[in-house]
């Protein structure tokens, strides 16, 4: 009985070590899941995709639209982009777990002619602002 317990314990330890993932593996898994399952709801969104930059511990998310890259559109999405980011955090498209491990999410909202309408680098500090939502007067999206 003692021998069986030792073998079972050894097996459990090996299984635990094998199932642990490092940050780079989690980044790759998140990007893969995002690209196969994620969709952003909205009338102007055409597609969305994520790309991993493992050496920089960064994930780039591009949200492509059918909008024109005008100053009026930049101004309009300056106010709505933080709400989109909050929704992405809520849906785990921007992973708080990965951010806690030091991963940064660089999110771009792009016009059909590849002009950046809104952009935000989401790190630990910015995640707190997004989740809190009470950062009145603090700009959360760069244009």
C-alpha positions in Angstrom: 0.0 0.0 0.0 2.9 2.4 0.8 4.5 1.7 -2.5 1.2 2.4 -4.4 0.9 5.7 -2.5 4.5 6.7 -3.5 3.9 5.9 -7.1 0.6 7.8 -7.2 2.3 10.8 -5.5 5.2 10.7 -8.0 2.7 10.5 -10.9 0.8 13.5 -9.5 3.9 15.6 -9.2 5.0 14.8 -12.7 1.5 15.6 -14.0 1.6 18.9 -12.1 4.9 19.9 -13.6 3.9 19.0 -17.1 0.6 21.0 -16.9 2.3 24.2 -15.7 2.7 26.7 -18.5 5.1 29.6 -18.7 4.1 33.1 -19.8 5.2 32.6 -23.4 3.1 29.5 -23.7 0.1 31.3 -22.2 0.6 34.2 -24.7 0.7 31.8 -27.6 -2.4 30.0 -26.4 -4.3 33.3 -25.8 -3.4 34.5 -29.3 -4.5 31.2 -30.9 -7.8 31.2 -28.9 -8.4 34.9 -29.8 -7.8 34.3 -33.5 -10.1 31.3 -33.7 -13.0 32.4 -31.4 -13.1 36.2 -30.9 -15.4 38.6 -32.6 -16.0 42.2 -31.8 -19.6 43.3 -32.1 -20.3 46.5 -33.9 -21.6 47.7 -37.2 -18.3 49.1 -38.4 -15.9 46.2 -37.4 -14.8 44.1 -40.3 -12.3 41.8 -38.6 -10.1 41.4 -35.6 -6.8 39.6 -35.1 -4.1 39.1 -32.5 -0.3 38.7 -32.9 2.2 37.6 -30.2 5.5 39.3 -29.6 7.1 36.8 -27.3 10.4 38.6 -26.7 8.5 41.8 -25.7 5.8 40.0 -23.6 3.3 41.8 -25.8 0.1 40.9 -27.7 -1.0 43.2 -30.5 -4.7 43.3 -31.2 -5.9 44.9 -34.5 -9.6 45.7 -34.9 -10.2 46.6 -38.5 -13.2 48.6 -39.6 -14.9 49.9 -42.7 -14.5 53.5 -41.4 -12.6 56.2 -43.2 -9.5 57.5 -41.4 -10.9 61.1 -40.8 -10.4 63.4 -37.9 -14.1 63.2 -37.3 -13.9 59.4 -36.9 -10.8 59.7 -34.7 -12.7 62.1 -32.4 -15.8 60.0 -32.3 -13.9 56.8 -31.3 -11.8 58.7 -28.7 -14.8 58.5 -26.4 -16.1 55.0 -27.3 -12.8 53.1 -27.4 -12.4 52.8 -23.6 -15.8 51.2 -23.5 -14.7 48.7 -26.1 -11.6 47.9 -24.1 -13.7 47.4 -21.0 -15.9 44.9 -22.9 -12.8 43.1 -24.2 -11.5 42.7 -20.6 -14.9 41.5 -19.5 -14.9 38.9 -22.3 -11.3 37.8 -21.5 -10.1 39.0 -25.0 -7.7 41.1 -22.9 -6.5 38.8 -20.2 -6.1 40.2 -16.7 -4.2 37.1 -15.8 -1.6 37.7 -18.5 -1.3 41.3 -17.6 -0.6 40.3 -14.0 2.3 38.3 -15.4 3.7 41.4 -17.1 2.1 41.0 -20.6 1.0 44.1 -22.3 -1.9 44.3 -24.8 -1.4 46.9 -27.6 -4.9 47.4 -29.1 -5.5 49.3 -32.3 -8.8 50.4 -33.9 -8.0 50.9 -37.5 -9.8 52.4 -40.5 -10.1 50.6 -43.9 -7.1 52.6 -45.2 -4.9 51.6 -42.2 -5.1 54.8 -40.3 -5.2 54.4 -36.6 -8.4 55.8 -35.2 -7.7 54.9 -31.6 -4.8 53.0 -29.8 -4.1 51.9 -26.3 -1.4 50.0 -24.6 -3.1 48.0 -21.7 -0.7 47.2 -18.9 -1.3 46.8 -15.1 -1.8 50.5 -14.6 -4.2 51.0 -17.6 -6.1 47.8 -16.7 -6.9 49.3 -13.3 -8.2 52.5 -15.0 -10.3 50.4 -17.4 -11.8 48.2 -14.7 -12.4 51.0 -12.3 -14.2 53.2 -14.9 -14.1 56.1 -12.4 -11.1 57.8 -13.9 -13.0 60.9 -14.7 -11.0 63.3 -16.8 -8.3 60.8 -17.5 -7.8 60.1 -21.1 -7.6 56.4 -21.8 -7.2 56.3 -25.6 -4.5 57.8 -27.6 -5.1 59.1 -31.1 
